[in-house]
Amino acid sequence: MAAATGIVMNHRFTYRGDTNEYYSNKYWLTGAPPTTSADWEQLFNQMQLACIKIIPPNVHIVGAYGYDDNTDGAHSVWSIDLEAQGGETPGTMLPDPSTPMAGDQAGMIEWKTERKNSRGKWIYLRKYIHKGGLNISDPDRLSVACLAAYDAFGEAFLDGTNETGRKLRSQKQDEVLQEAHASEFVTTRTLKRRGKRP
């Protein structure tokens, strides 16, 4: 067991007619994990302020899980369910509304580490974001507004200028992150309904 700060942000949106589809992103952050429920909620609120900038108003943050241990299979030590509280948080990003992504489509933000794998390739940390905007003249690419929002998010977690004041790291170790950027091209991330995390 090693102490580390991990938080899973849960999102709800409409997918193939189902208004209760969910996707999540797990962020490992630098700095010591919160030790009280109030501190975890503060971190969550800060993460919400960062994350709503990369999701549109028809996607809602509905809760989170907090981890203070980076061991594989470790259980969460804190959680919040905004749906149960009746206070889900909508996104604020405004991509071109005439060209929204399909549910399985996603944008990708990546952070280049200083490490290479056994084949000599750079190791990246990546996050996939659903329901962004497509470029109206080239739907294989993100819209200008969407790409700018994703790039800004990536930079903020590269240098710690996001609302948490923390930088992104990997699950197992702190990282020296060399650069961050969003891919200009749309990718796919197949959604599967899952139960809630323990």
C-alpha positions, 0 to 999 in steps of 0.5 A: 500500500502507498498513499496516493490521491485518486478521484473518480468523476462520474458523469451522466448523459443520454446515449442511444435514447437512455437518459441514464448512461454513465461514464467515468474518468479516474484522476491520480493527483499529486499531493497527500490524500484528504483525511476527512470527509470535508477535505474530500468534498472540497477536493471534489468541488474543486475537481467539478470546477475543472471538469465542467469546462470540458463537458457540455450542459447536457452532461452532468457530474453526478458523483465521485469516489475517492481513493487514498491508496494506489494498490490495485483493487483498493477500495474507495474511502469516500464517495458522494452521490449528487443524484441522491442529493438532487444536485447534479452539476451540468457542464459549461463547455459550449461546443458547436451545438449543430455538430455534437459527438455521438455517444461512443465518440470521444475526445482524447487529452494526453500528457507525455511523461518522461518515461518510455516503455520496453519498446522505447515508446513514450508513455502517456497518461490519457483521458477520454471525454464524451459529448464534445463538439465536432468540426462542422466542415470536417467531422473527423476533427473536434470543433475549435471551441472543444479542442481549445477547452480540452487543451486548456484542461490538459495544460492546467493539470500539467502545471497545477494551475487547475482549481485543485492546485495539484498536477496529474500523476499516474497510479503508481508514481508521481510523474514529470510531465513534459507536455499536454495536448488534446488530439484534434481527431475524434476517437471512439470509446465504447460504453458499457453499463457498469455497476457503481464502484465499491 
